[in-house]
Amino acid sequence: MVNRTDTSDELRGRVAMVTGGNSGMGKEISLGLASMGATLVMVSRDPGRGEAARADVQQRTGNPHVELLIADLSSQQSIRRLVHEFEAHHDRLHVLVNNAGASLPSRVETVDGLETVFATNHLGPFLLTNLLLPVLTRSAPARVVTVSSGAQAMAKLDFDDLQGVRSFNEIRVYNQSKLANIVFTYELARRIAGSGVTANAVEPGFVKTNLKVPFPYSIFSFMRGKAVDGAKPSVFLASSPEVEGVSGKFFNNKGAPMQSTKSSYDESIARRLWAVSAELTHLGATTSAQSSSGWPVLPKAMRSRTTWARPSSRARWTASSPNRSRMASIAVSRRSLRGRVSPEKRPS
Ligand SMILES: NC(=O)c1ccc[n+]([C@@H]2O[C@H](COP(=O)([O-])OP(=O)(O)OC[C@H]3O[C@@H](n4cnc5c(N)ncnc54)[C@H](OP(=O)(O)O)[C@@H]3O)[C@@H](O)[C@H]2O)c1
């Protein structure tokens, strides 16, 4: 992958949201999108870490349009509030990067009584994306990018114990959530085909971040690459004209389409996961994608609970910002990946 040598304004006037934007790859993805001029909404669960990251992204890119919203993606109420707060200030969303993710050594339940890794890594992106589909569709062309993992290859969706109640294994539960990211992405792409919104998943590689790597994979921690490199395929999918209109694909860390595990292509499994997820997130048949009667509508009571975490200070966007060219190194140009997605792989 060839890096850019300067910044571009490719995303100027476009609105992007990145979850888990305060650390690891999410922060690098945020830097990449902000350096291309996007109006960026970084989502963090912690106000302190979130504001520190937002201010840093703003300062290093010189982009004044870097905002912060606070949400715990393991909590459905928090996700609904996030969407409400976003929509109170933006009527367009062109890019959603579902990046936030976690791995836990033991079974912990969320405020909704769900297993935390499954809730954060799969149900969170499922609910957030579905709730944002109306604004994404209004903003089309728009893109949804979900950060999965190569771990999907070792996973199986266990519908008898999706939440590790009978037995909990850290690696199995994490891998399953990353396979769910892909199954969800493929099913979403089928359901929203023709809407102008695309959905793709990405495997960022084995990257050094705050994500805890359990034994025995921890033995290979010395092989972990840089977060900035793990962010590149997501930035590419979120921004490059090369993948305009490409949907329902899984991309590797070089930005090339790759096969996911066989079961991920099973549409009956995908429909089943969608139905279970819709039930667990209380997204009724009429309020999730493929609804014939319209898009999700928030309950009235929820619409009134708004606290907007706007940035406290705003720098000016200047062409002479000393950090623009440095940050540009992760913004993947259309040149860098030209030819990666062959026309025959594009949906007709
Ligand atoms: N690192 C790798 O080798 C690797 C490989 C394949 C895939 N991935 C995937 O890459 C994505 C990014 O992870 P990373 O490696 O960059 O790890 P990271 O540095 O730990 O970043 C994860 C981000 O997700 C946030 N997050 C976790 N739980 C959350 C919750 N309940 N609500 C809101 N935000 C939450 C974290 O917030 P806090 O800072 O508050 O914890 C953090 O900002 C994840 O989806 C992960 O599964 C990573």
The ligand as an SDF file (V2000), in Angstrom:
LIG
                    3D

 48 52  0  0  0  0  0  0  0  0999 V2000
   -5.4610   -5.0620   17.3670 N   0  0  0  0  0  0  0  0  0  0  0  0
   -5.5960   -6.0780   16.5540 C   0  0  0  0  0  0  0  0  0  0  0  0
   -4.6390   -6.8340   16.2890 O   0  0  0  0  0  0  0  0  0  0  0  0
   -6.9100   -6.3300   15.9000 C   0  0  0  0  0  0  0  0  0  0  0  0
   -6.9800   -7.3450   14.9400 C   0  0  0  0  0  0  0  0  0  0  0  0
   -8.1790   -7.5670   14.2940 C   0  0  0  0  0  0  0  0  0  0  0  0
   -9.2760   -6.7860   14.5960 C   0  0  0  0  0  0  0  0  0  0  0  0
   -9.2170   -5.8130   15.5500 N   0  0  0  0  0  0  0  0  0  0  0  0
  -10.4020   -5.0040   15.8040 C   0  0  0  0  0  0  0  0  0  0  0  0
  -10.0620   -3.6470   15.6560 O   0  0  0  0  0  0  0  0  0  0  0  0
  -10.9970   -2.8280   16.3430 C   0  0  0  0  0  0  0  0  0  0  0  0
  -10.2510   -1.7350   17.1010 C   0  0  0  0  0  0  0  0  0  0  0  0
   -9.4990   -2.3260   18.1560 O   0  0  0  0  0  0  0  0  0  0  0  0
   -8.0170   -1.8900   18.5120 P   0  0  0  0  0  0  0  0  0  0  0  0
   -7.1380   -3.0330   18.1960 O   0  0  0  0  0  0  0  0  0  0  0  0
   -7.7000   -0.5640   17.9590 O   0  0  0  0  0  0  0  0  0  0  0  0
   -8.1130   -1.8530   20.1110 O   0  0  0  0  0  0  0  0  0  0  0  0
   -8.1920   -0.6470   21.1690 P   0  0  0  0  0  0  0  0  0  0  0  0
   -6.9740    0.2010   21.1040 O   0  0  0  0  0  0  0  0  0  0  0  0
   -8.4830   -1.3110   22.4730 O   0  0  0  0  0  0  0  0  0  0  0  0
   -9.4380    0.1930   20.6860 O   0  0  0  0  0  0  0  0  0  0  0  0
  -10.7420   -0.2620   20.8920 C   0  0  0  0  0  0  0  0  0  0  0  0
  -11.6440    0.9380   20.9990 C   0  0  0  0  0  0  0  0  0  0  0  0
  -12.9730    0.4750   21.2370 O   0  0  0  0  0  0  0  0  0  0  0  0
  -13.4690    1.1690   22.3730 C   0  0  0  0  0  0  0  0  0  0  0  0
  -14.4750    0.4110   23.1050 N   0  0  0  0  0  0  0  0  0  0  0  0
  -14.3670   -0.8060   23.6680 C   0  0  0  0  0  0  0  0  0  0  0  0
  -15.5120   -1.1340   24.2990 N   0  0  0  0  0  0  0  0  0  0  0  0
  -16.3510   -0.0820   24.1140 C   0  0  0  0  0  0  0  0  0  0  0  0
  -17.6670    0.1940   24.5240 C   0  0  0  0  0  0  0  0  0  0  0  0
  -18.3700   -0.6510   25.2970 N   0  0  0  0  0  0  0  0  0  0  0  0
  -18.2380    1.3630   24.1500 N   0  0  0  0  0  0  0  0  0  0  0  0
  -17.5450    2.2420   23.4020 C   0  0  0  0  0  0  0  0  0  0  0  0
  -16.2920    2.0390   22.9890 N   0  0  0  0  0  0  0  0  0  0  0  0
  -15.7100    0.8900   23.3500 C   0  0  0  0  0  0  0  0  0  0  0  0
  -12.2560    1.4140   23.2270 C   0  0  0  0  0  0  0  0  0  0  0  0
  -12.5440    2.3940   24.2010 O   0  0  0  0  0  0  0  0  0  0  0  0
  -11.6440    2.5270   25.5460 P   0  0  0  0  0  0  0  0  0  0  0  0
  -10.3980    3.2230   25.1370 O   0  0  0  0  0  0  0  0  0  0  0  0
  -12.5130    3.3120   26.4570 O   0  0  0  0  0  0  0  0  0  0  0  0
  -11.3900    1.1240   26.0390 O   0  0  0  0  0  0  0  0  0  0  0  0
  -11.2650    1.8500   22.1890 C   0  0  0  0  0  0  0  0  0  0  0  0
  -11.4850    3.1980   21.8270 O   0  0  0  0  0  0  0  0  0  0  0  0
  -11.7910   -3.7820   17.2300 C   0  0  0  0  0  0  0  0  0  0  0  0
  -13.0470   -4.0030   16.6580 O   0  0  0  0  0  0  0  0  0  0  0  0
  -10.9780   -5.0680   17.2080 C   0  0  0  0  0  0  0  0  0  0  0  0
  -11.7840   -6.2150   17.3830 O   0  0  0  0  0  0  0  0  0  0  0  0
   -8.0450   -5.5760   16.2110 C   0  0  0  0  0  0  0  0  0  0  0  0
  1  2  1  0
  2  3  2  0
  2  4  1  0
  4  5  1  0
  4 48  2  0
  5  6  2  0
  6  7  1  0
  7  8  2  0
  8  9  1  0
  8 48  1  0
  9 10  1  0
  9 46  1  0
 10 11  1  0
 11 12  1  0
 11 44  1  0
 12 13  1  0
 13 14  1  0
 14 15  2  0
 14 16  1  0
 14 17  1  0
 17 18  1  0
 18 19  2  0
 18 20  1  0
 18 21  1  0
 21 22  1  0
 22 23  1  0
 23 24  1  0
 23 42  1  0
 24 25  1  0
 25 26  1  0
 25 36  1  0
 26 27  1  0
 26 35  1  0
 27 28  2  0
 28 29  1  0
 29 30  1  0
 29 35  2  0
 30 31  1  0
 30 32  2  0
 32 33  1  0
 33 34  2  0
 34 35  1  0
 36 37  1  0
 36 42  1  0
 37 38  1  0
 38 39  2  0
 38 40  1  0
 38 41  1  0
 42 43  1  0
 44 45  1  0
 44 46  1  0
 46 47  1  0
M  CHG  2   8   1  16  -1
M  END
$$$$
